[in-house]
Amino acid sequence: MSANRQQVVDYFEGTRWDYRHLWRSEKAGALHFGFYDRRIRNHVTALRRMTGYLASVVGITPEDRIMDAGCGIGGCAIRIADHFGCRATGVNITPFQVAAAREAAHRAGVDGLVEFVEADFTDTGLPDASHTVVWALESVVHVDDKEAFVREAHRVLAPGGRLMIAEYLVREDPAPTPAQEEELATWCRGWAMPGLLTAGEYERLLHKQGFEDVRIVDISPYVAPSLHRLRWLVRLLGPTAPAFRRLGVLAPVPADNLIASAAQIRMFDAGAWRYQVVTARKPAEPAAGTPGDAVPPGHTPAEPTR
Ligand SMILES: C[S@@+](CC[C@H](N)C(=O)[O-])C[C@H]1O[C@@H](n2cnc3c(N)ncnc32)[C@H](O)[C@@H]1O
């Protein structure tokens, strides 16, 4: 169970107004950045487009069963179920978001395909091998024990199942300077993120848990316009945030959220992090007759010879 769980819930409760009114999260069911390709000019369309883009990366089909780890208010799971007709389970520790996701699924008419459970994605209680895709969009950044998430994803995935994580990865080479590390820490503190990984750290973690075919793709150019919206909000509201926080005009969580967003943008401009999509596959079961298969009944294997 993640140790920083309450901090995450407090962050999303404290920034509920900001996400709804400044990010238009409820319009798109999205608490993530948008994906801008050539055709997209509009913020809400870009938020929705992120789901479509990632669904194509993962290769979602109607037969898939998706676990949306840290599902927010359910937009991705709902849109995928609606578009592909597949089943999805949204997992989230923030109770008001789970309730909002259930209502949204009902309104979209997909409550027969999608269920939302209030649980920690490092310990979901879902059955072994029950899903074909684990989808984590800007959610693993919020957990202290990322290895526990990867282990749980591996457990709930059926053999051959696919894992997709889209989030902010810290530059590996050259590593951030000490001043940049401090800025990254300000961002992490304000957004309830215990820490960010580098691409190499993810790769090692995934291989250690038995994932194969690990790929990491930098999609920052497609996400950058979405950051411009945040840049604009930070310019408008950021300068007053520290003073308003001290005066008690702005509560600590939304004030720190703004201060963190400003640090995030500075660190993006400095190249200290990039928006990346990590995909990996749980190995398929070995084909019948390959070593490691169960011994057929009545057959006693020979002792290995030396
Ligand atoms: C930035 S939001 C992204 C939500 C959603 N994936 C989206 O893209 O709209 C992160 C989400 O992860 C959830 N979350 C963070 N840590 C979690 C954990 N340990 N278990 C389950 N959910 C978690 C938060 O409650 C929040 O809904």
The ligand as a MOL file (V3000), in Angstrom:
LIG
                    3D

  0  0  0     0  0            999 V3000
M  V30 BEGIN CTAB
M  V30 COUNTS 27 29 0 0 0
M  V30 BEGIN ATOM
M  V30 1 C -2.9380 13.0930 -12.6520 0
M  V30 2 S -4.2690 12.0580 -12.2590 0 CHG=1
M  V30 3 C -4.4870 11.1720 -13.8010 0
M  V30 4 C -5.8470 10.5480 -13.8650 0
M  V30 5 C -6.1560 9.8120 -15.1390 0
M  V30 6 N -5.1930 8.7750 -15.4180 0
M  V30 7 C -6.2190 10.7800 -16.2710 0
M  V30 8 O -5.2830 10.7280 -17.0690 0
M  V30 9 O -7.1620 11.5410 -16.3590 0 CHG=-1
M  V30 10 C -3.5660 10.7820 -11.2060 0
M  V30 11 C -4.5920 9.8290 -10.6640 0
M  V30 12 O -3.9380 8.7330 -10.0330 0
M  V30 13 C -4.6280 8.4260 -8.8280 0
M  V30 14 N -3.6740 7.7400 -7.9350 0
M  V30 15 C -2.5050 8.2210 -7.4570 0
M  V30 16 N -1.8950 7.2950 -6.6950 0
M  V30 17 C -2.6800 6.1950 -6.7140 0
M  V30 18 C -2.5700 4.9020 -6.1330 0
M  V30 19 N -1.5320 4.5480 -5.3600 0
M  V30 20 N -3.5670 4.0110 -6.3670 0
M  V30 21 C -4.6370 4.3550 -7.1420 0
M  V30 22 N -4.7930 5.5690 -7.6990 0
M  V30 23 C -3.8130 6.4750 -7.5150 0
M  V30 24 C -5.1040 9.7570 -8.3190 0
M  V30 25 O -6.1280 9.6480 -7.3890 0
M  V30 26 C -5.5390 10.4130 -9.6340 0
M  V30 27 O -6.8360 10.0460 -9.9640 0
M  V30 END ATOM
M  V30 BEGIN BOND
M  V30 1 1 1 2
M  V30 2 1 2 3
M  V30 3 1 2 10
M  V30 4 1 3 4
M  V30 5 1 4 5
M  V30 6 1 5 6
M  V30 7 1 5 7
M  V30 8 2 7 8
M  V30 9 1 7 9
M  V30 10 1 10 11
M  V30 11 1 11 12
M  V30 12 1 11 26
M  V30 13 1 12 13
M  V30 14 1 13 14
M  V30 15 1 13 24
M  V30 16 1 14 15
M  V30 17 1 14 23
M  V30 18 2 15 16
M  V30 19 1 16 17
M  V30 20 1 17 18
M  V30 21 2 17 23
M  V30 22 1 18 19
M  V30 23 2 18 20
M  V30 24 1 20 21
M  V30 25 2 21 22
M  V30 26 1 22 23
M  V30 27 1 24 25
M  V30 28 1 24 26
M  V30 29 1 26 27
M  V30 END BOND
M  V30 END CTAB
M  END
